[in-house]
Amino acid sequence: MLIKDIQTEEKLEAVIEPIEDNDYKTLKKNKAQYKWFNWDKYKGQEVYKLRLKDNATILGLMCIIDHTDPGTNAIEIELLEVGDDNVGDKKKLDNIAGCLIAFACRESYKRGHEGWVFLTPKTDLIPHYISHYGLAYTPPLGTKLEGVMVAQPIISQRLVRKYLD
């Protein structure tokens, strides 16, 4: 998979792999980069990191949940965070979040969920998820306070092709 250097437009090879115990210490030291979530709370869960192939620096993180119950049968992106250097107008590298979302989509296929992926978005990110990734928004239903963003199989296929192939 490739991420893009914004300044040079160079494509850089990246990898996604399970987070290691020593990475949590690095995240604590580097709190300015990952300030939205306490990743220590997710030790023992399925957390992945994205980094450049030849560099150990974590560029993005994602926690997924494999919902195998027939009523859900999907991968949930519980948390997704890109390092502060690579967010917004001043970001240095692009496609980090796209690669992580596409990875979750590919895992959905591998695990028999046919590409179904969902996440609960921050309200201000809903338009971004729709325009950049093609996710569909389902508003809150019943007693549920939050809506969800959904990647249907056709969108998951597109994301895997765009970001991982």
N, C-alpha and C positions, 0 to 999 in steps of 0.2 A: 504494500500500500504506500501511497505517496502523499506527503503534505507539501504545501507550497510556501517558500520564502517570499513574503510580500514584496520586499525591496528588490530582490534580484529576479524574482519569478522562477527561480530554480526549484525543481522537484526534488524532494528529499525522501529517502526511504525510511519508513517508520515501521515499528512492530507494536503489537498489542499482546500483552502477556499478563498472567496473574500477578497481582501485587505480592511482594515478599514482606516478611515481618520487619526487616530492617528499613523498608521503605516508609513505614509509619513514623519512624524516628526522623527520617529526612523531611517528611511532611510537616512534622511539629516544628522543626528548626526553620522551615521555609514557610511559615504561616502566612506571610504576606502574599504568597502565590496562590494558596488554597485556603481562602478565608471564609468561604460560605458554609462549609460543612465540617463537622468533626469526624474525620475519617476513622479515628480510633474506635468509634462506635460500631464500625462495620468489620472489625477484625473477625475472622472466622466465616465471613460471608463471601459471596462470589464477587470479588473486586478485581478489576483489570486496570492496567496502566498503559498509556501510550507513550512511547519514547522514540527518539531517532535511533536507527539501527546501530549506529556507532557511538552512542552517547547514552549514559545512564540517567540523565535528567528527565524527570517525569513531566510530560507536557499536558496530559489529561488523565482523568480518572472516571471510572464508571462502576457502579454496583448494579448487578442484575439479579433478578429472582426468576427461577424457572417454575412457572405455575403449571403443574401437571394435572390438576383437577379438571374434569371435563367441562365445567362451567366457565373456566377461564382459558385454559390450554394456550398459553402465550408466554413470551418472555416479557418481564416488566423491567424497565430501566428505572430502578429506584432512585439512583443519584447519578448525576453527570456533571462534571466540573472540568473546565479548561483552566489552566494556569493563567493568572492575571496578566502576564506579559502578552498573552495571545487572545485577548478578548477586546472587542470594540474597535474603534477607529485607529488605535495605536498598536494593534496586534502586529507581531513580527511574523508569525506562521499561521497559515490558513488550513482549513479542512480537518482540524483535530476533532471537533465534535462530530462532523460528518463521518469520519472513520470509526469513531466509537459507536455511533448509532448503527452504522452499517454492520459492524461486528456483531452487535446484538441481533440484528436481522439475520445474519448468517447463522448464528447460534440457534435461532428459532427454527430454521430449516433443519439443522443438524439434529435437533432434539425432537423433531416430529411435530412442531407447532405450525408448519406450513407457512412460515414467514410472519406470523402475527406477533406484533410487538406493541407495547403501550407504555406510556409514562404520564405522570401527573405534572403538568407544567407550572412554572411560575407564570402568573397572569401576563406579565409584560413580554414573555417569550412566545406566547401563542402565535402571533403573526409571523415570527421568525421561523418557528417549526413548520408552519404551513408553507411559507414562500421558499425557504431554503431546502426543505427535505420532503415536502409533499405530504406531511402527516395530516390526518383529518382530526378535527376537534369535535369531541362529544361533550356538550354542556353537562353540568351537574344534573343528576336524576334522583328523584325521591329525597331521601335523607342524606345522600352524599353531598358534601359541601364543595367538592372540586370536580371539575371536568377532567377528561383525559384526552391525550393525543394518541392516535392510533396509526400504526403503519400496517396497512393491509398487504397481503402477499405481493400484489403487483408493484407497490411502492417499495417494499423490502427488496425485491429483485433489482429494481432500478438503483437503489442505494448501494447494494452490494457491488453491482457492476461499476457504478460511478466511483466509489471510494476504495474498493478492495481489489478489484480485478486489474 
